[in-house]
Amino acid sequence: MIFDPIAFLSGAQSFGLAFVAAGAFTLIFKAIYQAITPHNEGALIKAGNSAAAVALGGAVLGYVIPLASALTHTESLLEFVAWATLAGVIQIVAFWVVRRLALPDLSARIERGEMSAALYLLMISLAVGILNAACMST
């Protein structure tokens, strides 16, 4: 097999567009997620609160997993945008369900640095993200 620079450049261009779009959506999701949570993850993380970092990291991973699935299963940028938006909405709904039903004091516990609450939220975020990604491939 011989290296084809033209094919590589075409593929690299598609890769670049997909990577930039996915990166932008990840940053947008993270900003929206931080805006809707009652606790200030940025300030908590800067202050050394590991629970806030774990909880936020879980939400971002729970979002990026279906985002990766969307990249592999969509055929247009517009379709990717739709799936990326839906993945973000589902991840935010998961946070609200945990906060309302399972752990009503979730934000206060994260602010206090309680790892059990953060790990529970991380687990739910990842589970939702994995299921979300699997459903996108059907």
N, C-alpha and C positions, 0 to 999 in steps of 0.2 A: 504494500500500500504506500502510495506516495502522498506527501503532504501537499494539500491544495490551499495556497494562501488566500485565494479568492473566496473559497468556501469557508475558510477559517474567519476571514474578516466579516463575512455575512453572518456567520454564527455568533461571532464576538459582538457584533452590533445588536443582535437580538438579545444576547445575554446581558449586555450593558443596559438596554432599555428595561428588561425585566428586573434586573437587580436594582436599578434606580427607582423604578416604580414600587417594588416591594419594600425597599428601604424607606421611601417617602411615606408609604402607607403605615409602616411600622412606627415611624416617628409621630405621625398624625394620631394613630391609635393610642400610643403612649401618652401623648398630650391630652387627649380627650379623656382617657381613663383616669389620669391624675386629676383632671378638673372635676370629674364626677364623684370621686371618692371623698368622703368627709375629712380624711386625714391627709396631711401634706407629705407625700412620699419623698419628694426632693429634700425638704428640710430635715425630715427624719433620717434619711440616708446620710446626709451630710453630717448629722450629729452622731452617726455611728450606730443607728438602729438597724440591726441585722434583720429583724422581723419585717420591717418595711421593704428592705431590699429583696428578701425572699418572696414576699407577697407580690410585689411589682414585677419581679423577674418571672414568677409563675404566670402572671397575666400576659406578659409579653410573649413568653414561650407558647402559652395557650392560644395566642393570636397568630404567631408565626407558623405554627404547625399547619393550620388550615390554609394559610397564605401560600405555603410551599405547595400544598395540594392543588390550590387554585392555579398556581403557575404551571403545573404539569397537566392540568385538565382543561384549561381554557384555550380558546383559539384566537381571541382578540383582546386588545387592551380594555375595551369597554366591558367585556364579559368578566375579565379579571377584576376590574373596579367594582362590579356588582358583587362578586363573591367576597372580595376583600371587605367591602362595606358590611355585608351580612355577617361575616366572621367577627368583625368588631362589635356589632350589635349583640351577637350571641354571647360574646365574652363579657360584655358589660351587664347583660341580663343575668349571667351566671353570678357575677359579683353581687348584684342586688338581691338575688334569691338567697345566696349564702347569708348576706347581711340581714335580710328580713326574716328568714325562716330558721336557719341553723345556728347562727351566731349573731344575735342582735347587737352585741357589744363588740363586734369585730374590730371596728376602727379604734376604739379605746384600747383594746388588747394589743393591737399592732403598735399604737402609740407608746404603750408601756413596754414594748419589746418582747411580747410573749410569742415565742417561736411556735408553740403548738397551734395557735390561731393562724399564723402565717403559713405554716406547713400544710394545714388543712385547706386553706385558700389556694395554695400552690397546687395541691393534689386535685382539687375541683377544677381549677383553671386548665391544668394539663388534660384531665379526663374529658372535659368539654371540648378542648381543642382537638384532641385525637378523634373523638366521635364526629366532630364537625368536619374534619378533614376526610374521614372515611365516607361520610354522607355526600361529600362533594364528588366523589368518584363513582357514584351510582348512576 
